[in-house]
Amino acid sequence: MLDFYAIGDLLTPEEREIGKAARRFLEKEALPHIRDWWEEGVFPTHLIPRFGEMGFLGPTLPPEYGGAGVSSAAYGLMAYELERVDSGLRSFVSVQSSLVMYPIYAFGSEAQKREFLPRLARGEMVGCFGLTEPDGGSDPYGHMKTRARREGDTWVLTGTKMWITNGNLAHIAIVWAKDEAGRVLGFIVPTDSKGFQAREVKHKMSLRASVTSELVLEGVRVPEALRLPKAESLKAPLSCLTQARFGIAWGAMGALEAVYTEALAFAGSRTAFGEPIAKKQLVQAKLAEMLAWHTEGLLLAWRLARLKDEGKLRPAQVSLAKRQNVRKALEAARLAREILGGSGITLEYHAIRHMLNLETVYTYEGTHEVHTLVLGREITGLNAF
């Protein structure tokens, strides 16, 4: 791991080994093939059970539910290594772990935990998270048109969800809907339910090695036994997003390392006017910025992990890290593309792929602007939304 400030010294031996093991696995099984997967627009489904074997799925959950019970920093290092290869791989793991397994663990019944979490942890079952709707994502409550109507011991769900990672791969969907009283309720919806459709979004120029879908629910009947009993307001899905944003803060630094190291190597071998372009002041300035952004972001991510494990984490702290780290990773990818010159627009190099992926990461899980307003509210106590 790129580590200019020796942050590895702040990690436990177990955490360091988990990061190294993740890198070894991904460099062998994913990195040599990611260019082709991305260009072809396919997700490597054969890796899903391998992700389970590696402990990537729900790793911070207790072993009794299939998790590994590792620290938040250990999970962060997994996200880092996944996104160092591609944001699509990290997105799959983030959704499975933070947006499917976490809500079942935090808001589900004991029976639901026992039934679903071990299979999700092994990669035998895939889940997706249905909150965002076609008319708006930054105001999930105001734009939520998906409705849940109770009929005895059954709920009838009707609505549409958009930009859903893993939608066409999923066996279950965590769907959020308003009931007649305006409460936001969560449901575990089997995707083979009558009236449920997943339509894959095609022609993407970002996150191509990831499955993105529209979910359509037309009178889908879900038993009360599959409602998340402890989720009765928007706070429940928002707390899931806080979990996912934590992984993004780490993952973005993996992408930044990838573009930085590639640009550095290219600058050392590419010559102009009889000398390596790495000797040019303007190139060194770009590399210095990239290294500084990575060092700052890794410190943010590490501190966030410790706060999380100490039970001191506040959502606004996650907003700051997601906002800063993704923006700097995206800026670094653009600088790397500049250093690579014409070569930077081809998939022979990683920069353009990471740059395009990060355009999505910059937008999803709360836009840069939304996280700016979250911080503004934290600072002033005044809501500017």
N, C-alpha and C positions, 0 to 999 in steps of 0.2 A: 504494500500500500504506500502510495505517495504520502510522506509524513515529515514535512520540513521542521515541525516543532516537536518531534518525538512524542506525539500524542499516544503512540503505542505503549509508552512507559506508564501511562495512566490506565491502561487496560489490564485486566487479569490475564494470567496465562491461558485460562480456558477461553476467554474472549479472543485472544490473539490466535489461538489454534483454530477456533471456529471460522475466523476470517480467512486464514490460510487455506483451510480445507475447502471453503466455498470457492476461493480463487482457483485452486487446483482442479476442482470438478468442472467449473464453468469454462476454464481455458481449454479443457480437453473436450467437453461435450457440447459446448455452445459457441464459443468464440470463432472456431474455424468455419462455422456454417451460418452465422447470423446474417452475413451479407446476402446470401441467397434466400434465406427465409424472409428477410425484409423486402427484397426486390420482388419475390413471388407473392408477398402478402399472405404468408401463412404463419400460424403459431405452431411451435414444435410440441404437439400434444404427447409425443412419446416421452418427453421429459417430465410430465406431470407426476407419475409415480416415483421417478428419480428424485424430484424435488421433495416428495414425502420422505424418501429414504434419507435424504440429506438433512432433514429436520427443518426445511425452509417454511413449512406450512404450520402456522400457529405456534411458533417455537417458544413463545413466552408463556403459553398456557400450561397448566399443571399436567404432569404425566398421566394422571388418572383419566384425563380427557384426550389423550393422544399427543399432547404437547411435550416439549422437552424441558420446560421450566427454566429456560436460560434467561440471562439478563437482557434488558432493553438494548444495551450497547452491542451485545452479541447479535441480536436481531438486526440492529442498524448496520452492522458489518455485512450481514447477508444481503441486505438491501443495496448496500454500497457495491458489492461485487456483482450482483445481478444487473444493476444499472450501468456498471462499467462495461458490461457486454451490450445491453440494450434496455431502454426504458420499458419496452413491452414485456420483457421477462420480469422485471421488478413489479410492473403493474399487475401481472397475473398473481404474483405472490402477495402483494399488498391487498388486493381485493379478497383473495381467499382467506388471508390471515386476519386482516383488520376490519373488513367490511362484511364478512360472512361468519367466520368463526367467532370473532369478538362479540358481535351482538347476540349470538346464540349463548355464548358463555356469560355475558353480562346481563342479559335481559330474558333469557330463556328459562324454561322449567328444567328440573333435573332430568326428566325423561327425554326432553329435547337434546340436552347436552350429551347424554349417554348414547342416544341414537345417531346423532349427526357428527359430533366433533371428531371422534376417532377415525371415521371414514374420510372426512375432509382432511385430517392431518396426514393420512396415508396417501392422499391423492386419488383414492378410489372414487371419490365424489367431488364434483366441482360446483362452486357456487358463484352467484353474482349478486349485485346490490342495486336495487331499483329505487332511487330517490329522485334524480333529476328528470324533469319532464320537458317536452319539446318547446314549450313557450318560455322557459326560463330556468336557469340553474342557480343564480346568485340569490334568489328569493324563493327557497324551496317551499316555504309555507304558503306564501301568497299565490304561487303559481301551481300549487298542488291541486290537480283536478281528479286524480285517482281517488275513487270512493270505495269505502267498505260498508256494506249494509248487512246487518245481522238478521239471520233467519233461523231462530232456534239455536242449535249448536253448530251452525254453519255461518260463515261469512261469504258474501258475494262481492268480489273485487272487479271493478271496471275502471279502465284508464290506460294511459300510455306512458312509458318511461323511455328516455333517450340517452344516448352516449353511454351505454352500459357495457363495461369491460367484462369479457367472458360470457356474454349473454347466450351466444349460440353453442357454447361448450357446457353450459351449466345444467346440472341435474336439479338444483334448487335455486330459487331466487328469494333473497330477502327483500320483500316489497313493502314500501311505506305508503299508507293511504289514510285519508281522513274519514272518520266515521260521521254519523249524523250530528254529533255534538261538537264537531270540529277538532276532536282529538286526533293526533297522529299516532297510528298504530302500526306495529310491525308484524309481518307474517312470513312464515317459511312456506314458500309456494313450490311444490313439485312442478317442474317445467313440462312434464307430460300431462298436466291437468287439461281437461277439456276447456277450450276457450283461451288457452295461453299460446302465444306465438312469439318467437324470437326471429327478428329479421336483421341479418348482418349488414352493417354499413360498409359499402364498397367505395372504391376510388379515393381512398385516403392517401395523403402525402405525408403522413406522420403516424407513428405507432403502427407501422404496417405489419410488424411481427406480433400483433396483438389483435384479438377479436373484439370488435366493437359492435353493439347491437341496439336495435329498438325493440322494446318489449311491449306487446299489445295484450291486454287482459280484457276479455269480453265475457263478463259474467262468470268469472272463474270462482268456483266454489272451494272454499278452504275450511276445514274443520277448526273449531275452537281450539282443539289440541295443538294446532300448528300456529296459533297466535303467540307472539312473544309476550308473556304475561306481565313483565316488568317494564314494558315500553308503552307509555301513554302520552307522550308529548314529543315535540320536535327535538328536545334535548337528547333523546335517545339516538337518532341517526346522526346528529351533529357530534355526539361524543365518539361515534364510530369514525367519523371523518377526522377527528383529532388524532386518533390512533394511526390512520393511514397517512396523514400529513407528516407524522413523525418519521415514518419510513421514507417518505419522499425527501425529507431534509438530508438524510444520509445518502439516499440513492443518487441524488443530484451531484454529490461530490464524487461518486464513482464515475459518472459520465464526464465530469470535469477532469479527473485524472486521465481518462482515456484520451481526450482531445489534447490535453497538455503534453503528455508524453509522446504522442504521435507527432505533434507540431515541433517539439524539441528535437526529436530524431530527424525529422525532415529538414529542419533548419541547419542541422549539423552536416548533412550530406549534400544539400543543394547549394550550388555555387552560382554566384553572379559577380561579374566584373573581377573574376579571378580569385574569389575567396568565398567561404561559406556564408550564407545569408545570416547565420547565427551571429556573425561578427558585426552585423549592422545594428546601429543603435535603435532604430524603430522596431526591429524584430525583437531585440532584447527587452524593450519596454513592454511589448505585448506579452512575452513570456513571464516577465516579472509580475505583471498584473494577474495573470492566470494563477501563478503560484501563490500570490498573496490571497486571492479569492478562495483558493482551495484551503489554505491554512486557516483562514478566518472561519470558513464554513465547517471545517472538520471540528474545530474547537466548539462552535455552536452546537453541532450535532452531539458531540461527546457530552457536553454539559447538560443538554436536553435529556439524554439517556439517564444520567445520574439523577436528575430531578424527578424523572418519571418513576424510577425504581424507589425513590425516597417518598413517593406520594405527594410531591410538592409541585408537580407540573400544572401550569395554568394554560388554557387554550391559547391565550394571546402570545405566550412564549413559543408555542408551536407555530403560530401564524408568522412570527418574526423569522423563525428559521426556515420555514417553507418559502416565504417571500424572498428572503435574501439569497438562499442557496440556489434556488431554481433560477432566479434572475442572473446570478453570477455565472452559473453553469452555462446558461444560454449565451451570455455575452462571451464567455470563454470559447464556446464552440464556434461562434462567429469569428473571433480573432484567429482561432486555429485554421479555419477555412481560408482566411486571408493569407496566413503564412504559407499554406499549401498552394496558393495560387490556383492555376487552372486544374491542377491535380485534385484540389479540394472539392470539386463538384462531382467526382466519380466515387462509386462505391468501393473502389480499390482501397480507399482510405475511410476512416470512421467518422471524420468530422461532420460531413454533410448529413449523415444518418442521425448522429446525435443531435445536431442542430435542429433538424426537422422534428425529431421526437420531442425535444425539449420545448418546442413551441406549444405542444399539447400539454406537457407537464406544467408549463407556465400558466395555462388556463384552467386545467381541471383541479379538483379538490380545493376550490376557492381561487378566484383570479388574483393577480397581483394587486389590483385595485381594492378588492374586497378585504384582503389581508391588511392593506394599508389603513382602511377604515376601522378594522378591528383594533389595530394598534392605536389609532387616533382616539377611539372610544376608551381604550385602556388608559391612555395618557391623560385625557381631559375629563373623563366621566360623562361625556356628551356623545349621543348617538347621531352620526352623520349619514346613516343609511336612508 
